[in-house]
Amino acid sequence: MSILINNDTKLVVQGMTGRDGGFHTEKMKAYGTKIVAGVSPGKEGTNVNGIPVFNTVANAVKATGANTSVLFVPAAFAADAIAEASEAGIKLVIAITEGIPTIDVIRVTPILEKNGTKMIGPNCPGLISPGQSLVGILPVSIFSEGNVGLISRSGTLTYEMVNQLTTNGIGQSTCIGIGGDPVIGLHYIELLTMFEADKDTHAIVLCGEIGGDAEEQAAAFIKEHVTKPVVAFIAGQSAPPGKRMGHAGALITSGAGTAEEKIKAFEAAGVKVAKEPIEIPKFIKEALGK
Amino acid sequence: MKIHEYQAKEIFAKYKIPVQQQVICHTVEQVATAYETINAPVVVKAQVLVGGRGKAGGIKFCTTKDKALEAANKILGMDIKGLTVEKVLVAKAVDIADEFYVGLINDRNTKSVLLMVSAEGGVEIEEVAKTNPEKIIKMAIDPLVGLQPYQARNVFFQVMKNGNHVRQAADILVKLYKLYMETDASLAEINPLVIDNKDKVIALDAKMNFDDNALFRHPEYAAMADYTDDEKLEVDATEKGLSYIRLDGNIGCMVNGAGLAMATMDMIKLYGGDPANFLDIGGSSNPQKVVHAMEFLLHDKKVEAVLINIFGGITRCDDVARGLLDAFKIMTVNIPIVIRLSGTNAKEGRELLKNNNELITAETMGEAARKVIEATKKA
């Protein structure tokens, strides 16, 4: 199977009539994702390539039974759109939008918690369960069906990893880009828990980067609660402290959040850490005894 | 984005947080006038955007005008961690009875604004966090309810004995939280918050960072930016849709995506090279961005070779190739360029570049890193 998204995912696209929203809606639809609605205030009653457009997420949910939402809304309005989806009963929101003010994300977090809505992102490429469903902007050609779950804070680095896996004959159950911002929705621990419970995921790739201590927390969690093999990669070993490396969250502050500490934490938890992406398939094969 | 202490205190004053009388000075003459205006012992403080000003000798307590002038002479033009002091803050000196640390920060773990208070004021909080973490009181603030006055009092009663002091400190904290939320800060610190010998609670220092993502809502704070030359380059890059950070090495990098950009730099280091920069051209397919990126790379005279690493997703490799050809038309490139194209339209991209003998191509990241390092050794 997979985690979070599958053949039962019914997707509503918030911001479908925008340039990026329109482009990626087509891509997702072509992959086989069930896109049931788009939301664009003031355009209810129209449709885009056969997908009905609604004024509000609530209307879209009522009419179509949408259970998942993907956001292509500009940064200034994105938090509002997240809250709207959550209040309308959407259980999983994928926020692709880059550049949302952190305070805005902090403000909507209690709303998500109140409604039991899970969020992926913001500032993420989305996720894919190969062969079943794509929600986001991932380039589908590199993915293949299989039993390795992948969690990553990055976009293109994820593609690099997945490409290594696929070209080495290792398929994936679900691949998730959790986003490069400091405050995000689902993080390693929640996703590791889901992969541990998913019978079709046999091993997990975790692709982290500098900044914060989420990797250290994940390492501690893996040691206690994850029985499946986990292999990791950490980007930013050459990054200087105090500089924001593109991602708002990729920042070493006063010596904390360095790649060195994260690698040490993983190795102490029995997680093999690759020095370069090309080593990942080898580690996975070793772990799975192939 | 960081601002100076004097700017943060101006914002504090707007929110009625008590600060000392202060004058910002660019010259020794201005310090003389400032001393006369304040007409009492003063503190002369270097205004640079790094910590550790005191240790570097950038903060001096002066009881006379002559001493203030002497301090200003010394501090103006001084180098603190690579930054030249161009202005000093002259503030009325305070007799300190007790001092505390107060900070608000956007916290990843609690997904909230985190309040931190400590009786260990005036020292670097990171130090306290390492050596005595139990001495920092932490509280995650519910963004829907906000910081309530009783919560602020509860926190300060843990570090202060006198109810009058607690009331004043709590009042300051509630105002600081309001300011924090309204300005879209990512950090606000008062270190130290002091009680003076007349039982008044004052913000003796002020530090504020703003969330870059929210600056579009605050042009008045964005205008406060005081960038170094390197930061000006970074801002210029941001305006062109690039994310660029200059480093010290000799291998220029151009990559799509922040994570892959970091991994590419790591790979160069791993194989014994030294990256000259971090450069993420982002997720769009605009050839013009590649031209801009080449300009940034070649502008850095330390760069002896360039590594272009593209994994096409949204970014199409043929667009990158087109941008590169455009760049070759308008600028002279006389250093080796190693290029690795993979993913969306990689074949088309390679086809476009195949007649260009100047380019060195590579299949994988590792191969690209090895080849670019080799190229710098030949050069």
Interface residues (C-beta under 8 A of the other chain):
Chain A: A75 A76 G99 I100 P101 T102 I103 D104 V105 I106 R107 T109 P110 I111 P125 I137 L138 P139 S141 I142 S152 R153 S154 G155 T156 L157 T158 Y159 E160 N163 G180 P182 V183 C207 E209 I210 G212 D213 A214 Q217 F233 A235 G236 Q237 S238 A239 P240 K243 R244 M245 G246 H247 A248 G249 A250 S254 G255 A256 A259 K275 E276 P277 I278
Chain B: N106 D107 R108 N109 K111 S112 V113 E124 E126 D142 P143 L144 M181 D184 S186 D211 D212 N213 A214 F216 R217 S243 I245 L247 V255 N256 G257 A258 G259 L260 A261 M262 A263 M265 D266 M267 I268 K269 L270 P275 F278 D280 G283 F311 G312 G313 I314 T315 S342 G343 T344 T364 M365 G366
